[in-house]
Amino acid sequence: MQQHAHFASAMSALRLPMTTYALPAHGTAQVFTRRIRPFRRNFQMLSRGPYWPEPPSKALQFEAVSQLRDQNVRLINAESITPELLTAAGYRQIMTPTSVAVMDLQHGPDVRRALMSIKWRNALRKAESAELRMHVRPYRHVSDKWVLDADAKQQAKRGYRALPGEVTQAFSIMNKDQVIIVTASLVSVPIAAMIFLRHGDAATYHIGWTSTKGRAHNAHNMCLVTAMDALENLGTQVLDLGSVDTVSAPGLARFKLGAGAQVKSLGGTWLHLPGFRRQSAF
């Protein structure tokens, strides 16, 4: 998502413009500026990139990373570039790779259900028997803002952070019908909701909120299945469910993997500073 034009338009609306660099083999890199502690200055940062339509050779990838280094892109949260290439280009790893859960939406609902764990599938059956009313449609940045407000309270209570609600609002305004909201209601009262951001033939899970009744009825299982079916019908091929952290958030990790998602390891966080040694080969 961070490398798609939809995200760049949302950042521009928030007066946080991104710089796009053209790279070899038709690649691109959308870079934004942020301040990183403990440094007392702003850094150009690349997140989940670069992007290529087709994977290029290692030589072209090295050329691309070297070009970013020469443009003073100091931080790279690498998507798939190997440590050898980043080290050769003069970057040093400062954070180990994280993992994300990725769902292939090209199989169809029957195959997706077969890939679920038994426990997850049983929870889904419980939700299906609860007579929940499911609604899926484009997000409305005024009438649906209650989900962002509820999520902000949930974040404060549980002590975690996600992308600010302003990003959701800007993404929705700048990219018509590209934000999808799924709600589960019981007797016309919403008890759970999920928000997804669409970008090309992919989508990213963005926000999930649930009430006590929502948890009791496994409403999030129903929300996710409803969303996957709807996104597939819209032409979405891949759904990024976000990070998998079995230490800090084991329950959420089990939920994502139990739904049938596959684990994808990213490339870690890399820093370049003047004086870091470069290599001419890899």
C-alpha positions in Angstrom: 0.0 0.0 0.0 2.8 2.5 0.9 4.1 2.3 -2.7 0.8 2.9 -4.4 -0.5 6.2 -5.9 -3.6 6.0 -3.6 -1.4 6.3 -0.6 0.6 9.1 -2.1 -2.6 11.1 -2.8 -3.7 10.6 0.8 -0.4 11.9 2.1 -0.5 14.9 -0.2 -4.0 15.7 1.1 -2.5 15.7 4.6 0.3 18.0 3.4 2.8 15.2 3.8 3.8 14.9 0.1 5.8 11.9 -1.0 8.7 12.0 -3.5 8.5 9.3 -6.2 11.8 8.1 -7.8 11.9 6.3 -11.1 14.2 3.2 -10.8 15.7 0.7 -13.3 13.4 -2.0 -14.8 10.3 0.3 -14.6 10.6 0.3 -10.8 9.4 3.1 -8.5 10.0 4.2 -4.9 7.7 6.5 -3.0 9.6 8.2 -0.2 8.4 10.3 2.6 10.2 12.4 5.3 10.0 11.7 9.0 12.0 12.3 12.2 13.5 9.2 13.7 14.7 9.1 17.4 17.3 9.6 18.6 18.5 11.6 15.6 17.6 15.3 15.7 16.8 15.7 12.0 14.4 14.5 9.3 15.2 11.5 7.2 13.9 10.4 3.8 12.3 7.0 4.3 11.2 4.2 2.0 8.5 1.9 3.4 7.7 -1.5 1.8 9.6 -0.9 -1.4 10.8 -0.4 -4.0 8.0 -1.6 -6.3 8.6 -3.4 -9.6 5.9 -4.8 -11.9 8.2 -7.8 -12.4 11.2 -8.8 -10.2 14.4 -7.5 -11.9 17.9 -9.0 -11.8 20.0 -8.6 -8.8 22.3 -6.2 -10.7 19.3 -3.9 -11.4 18.1 -4.1 -7.9 21.6 -3.1 -6.7 21.6 -0.2 -9.1 18.2 0.9 -7.8 19.2 0.8 -4.1 22.5 2.7 -5.0 20.4 5.3 -6.7 18.2 5.7 -3.6 21.3 6.0 -1.4 22.7 8.8 -3.7 19.3 10.6 -3.4 19.9 10.6 0.4 17.2 8.0 1.2 18.5 7.2 4.7 16.0 4.6 5.8 14.6 1.6 4.0 11.9 -0.7 5.3 12.7 -3.3 2.7 10.0 -5.4 1.0 12.1 -8.1 -0.6 15.6 -6.8 -1.3 18.2 -9.2 0.1 20.5 -8.2 2.9 23.5 -8.7 0.7 22.3 -6.1 -1.8 21.5 -3.5 0.9 24.8 -4.1 2.6 26.7 -3.7 -0.7 24.9 -0.4 -1.4 26.1 1.0 1.9 23.1 0.3 4.3 23.3 -1.3 7.7 20.5 -3.2 9.3 19.1 -1.6 12.5 15.9 -3.7 12.9 15.3 -7.3 12.1 12.6 -8.4 9.6 9.0 -8.5 10.5 6.4 -10.8 9.1 3.0 -10.1 7.6 0.0 -12.3 7.0 -1.1 -12.4 3.3 -4.3 -13.9 2.0 -4.7 -15.1 -1.6 -8.2 -14.1 -2.8 -8.0 -15.9 -6.1 -9.1 -19.3 -4.8 -12.8 -18.6 -4.2 -14.8 -18.9 -1.0 -14.9 -22.7 -0.9 -11.1 -23.1 -1.0 -10.7 -20.3 1.5 -13.0 -22.0 3.9 -11.1 -25.3 3.5 -7.8 -23.5 4.3 -9.1 -22.2 7.7 -8.1 -23.9 10.9 -10.8 -26.1 12.5 -11.1 -23.7 15.4 -11.5 -20.7 13.2 -14.1 -22.5 11.0 -16.1 -23.4 14.1 -16.0 -19.8 15.3 -17.3 -18.8 11.9 -20.2 -21.3 12.1 -21.1 -19.8 15.5 -21.2 -16.3 13.9 -23.2 -17.5 11.0 -25.8 -19.0 13.4 -26.1 -15.7 15.3 -28.3 -14.1 12.7 -25.9 -11.1 12.3 -26.8 -8.5 9.7 -23.8 -8.0 7.5 -23.2 -4.8 5.5 -20.3 -4.1 3.1 -20.0 -0.9 1.1 -17.6 2.0 0.4 -16.6 3.9 3.5 -18.3 7.3 4.0 -15.9 9.7 5.7 -18.6 11.5 7.6 -21.2 9.0 8.7 -18.6 6.2 9.3 -16.1 8.1 11.3 -17.6 6.6 14.5 -15.5 3.5 13.7 -12.3 5.6 13.7 -13.3 7.2 17.0 -14.1 3.7 18.6 -10.8 2.4 17.3 -8.9 5.3 18.8 -10.4 4.5 22.2 -9.6 0.9 21.7 -5.9 1.8 20.9 -5.6 3.9 24.0 -7.1 1.2 26.2 -5.0 -1.7 24.8 -1.8 0.3 24.3 -1.1 -0.1 20.6 -0.8 2.3 17.7 -2.0 2.2 14.1 -2.1 4.6 11.2 -3.9 7.8 12.4 -7.6 8.1 11.5 -6.7 11.2 9.4 -5.0 8.8 6.9 -8.3 6.8 6.5 -10.2 10.0 6.0 -7.8 11.4 3.4 -7.5 8.0 1.6 -11.3 7.9 1.3 -11.7 11.4 0.1 -8.9 11.3 -2.4 -9.6 7.8 -3.8 -13.4 7.4 -4.3 -14.8 4.0 -3.3 -11.4 2.6 -2.5 -12.0 2.3 1.2 -14.4 -0.6 2.1 -16.2 -0.9 5.4 -17.8 -4.1 6.7 -20.1 -4.0 9.7 -21.9 -6.7 11.7 -25.1 -5.7 13.5 -27.3 -7.4 16.0 -30.9 -6.1 16.2 -29.8 -3.1 14.0 -27.0 -2.2 16.5 -23.4 -2.4 15.1 -21.3 -4.8 17.2 -18.2 -5.0 15.0 -16.6 -3.4 12.0 -13.6 -3.7 9.7 -12.1 -1.2 7.3 -10.0 -2.1 4.2 -8.0 0.1 1.9 -7.9 -0.9 -1.8 -4.9 -0.2 -4.0 -4.8 -1.7 -7.5 -5.4 -5.5 -7.4 -4.5 -5.6 -3.7 -6.1 -4.5 -0.5 -4.8 -3.9 3.1 -6.7 -4.6 6.3 -6.6 -1.2 8.1 -8.8 -1.1 11.2 -10.9 -3.6 13.2 -13.3 -2.7 16.1 -15.5 -5.0 18.1 -17.7 -4.7 21.1 -18.3 -7.2 23.9 -21.2 -8.6 22.0 -19.1 -8.7 18.9 -16.5 -10.9 20.6 -19.2 -13.1 22.1 -20.7 -13.8 18.6 -17.3 -14.0 16.8 -18.4 -11.1 14.6 -14.9 -10.4 13.4 -14.7 -13.9 11.8 -17.9 -13.0 9.9 -16.6 -9.5 9.0 -13.4 -10.9 7.5 -15.1 -13.6 5.4 -17.6 -11.1 4.2 -14.8 -8.7 3.3 -12.8 -11.3 1.4 -15.8 -12.4 -0.7 -16.6 -8.7 -1.5 -13.0 -7.8 -2.3 -12.6 -10.8 -4.6 -15.7 -9.7 -6.5 -14.1 -6.3 -6.9 -11.1 -7.9 -8.6 -8.8 -7.9 -5.5 -6.2 -10.7 -5.8 -4.2 -10.3 -2.5 -5.2 -9.1 0.9 -2.5 -7.9 3.3 -3.7 -8.6 6.9 -0.8 -6.7 8.5 2.0 -7.8 10.8 2.2 -11.2 12.6 3.5 -10.8 16.1 3.2 -14.0 18.1 4.9 -12.5 21.1 3.1 -9.1 21.7 -0.2 -10.0 20.0 -0.5 -13.8 19.9 -4.3 -13.8 19.7 -4.4 -11.5 16.7 -1.7 -13.6 15.0 -3.7 -16.8 15.6 -6.8 -15.0 14.1 -5.0 -14.1 10.9 -3.2 -17.4 10.4 -6.3 -19.4 11.4 -8.2 -17.6 8.6 -5.9 -19.3 6.1 -3.3 -16.5 5.6 0.3 -17.3 4.7 3.3 -15.7 6.5 5.5 -13.4 4.4 8.8 -12.2 5.8 9.9 -8.7 4.9 13.4 -7.4 4.6 14.0 -5.5 7.8 14.9 -1.8 8.4 18.1 -0.5 7.0 20.0 2.8 7.6 22.6 4.7 5.5 24.8 7.4 7.0 27.8 9.2 5.7 30.9 7.0 6.3 29.1 3.7 5.9 31.2 1.6 3.7 30.0 0.8 0.2 30.9 -2.3 -1.8 31.2 -2.5 -5.6 30.0 -6.1 -5.8 27.5 -8.3 -4.0 
